[in-house]
Amino acid sequence: MDRIPPGRVLAYGDIAEMVGRGGPRQVGRVMSLFGGGVPWWRVIRADGRPPACNEVEAHEHYRAEGTPLRPDGRRVDMTRARWNGHS
């Protein structure tokens, strides 16, 4: 998660796929227990919604990093913001 560049995001399921085990819920659980030191706002739901418990703070980071948002301004534009894992 700390390798996801500013302005880019991954869904919980994307990370589970990269790791090769578990699923989105397991990634969320690990992040809730051990993710305080990483840019947690860059890991979101597949529909572009940030973590509900930290939505306001996540949006502050998105604005600061220039993360592409959908027209509603409430969700990240996954098509434009999803990180491919390489650049």
Secondary structure, 3 states (H helix, E strand, C coil): CCCCCCCCEEEHHHHHHHHCCCCHHHHHHHHHHHHHHCCHHHEECCCCCCCHHHHHHHHHHHHHHCCCECCCCCCECHHHHECCCCC
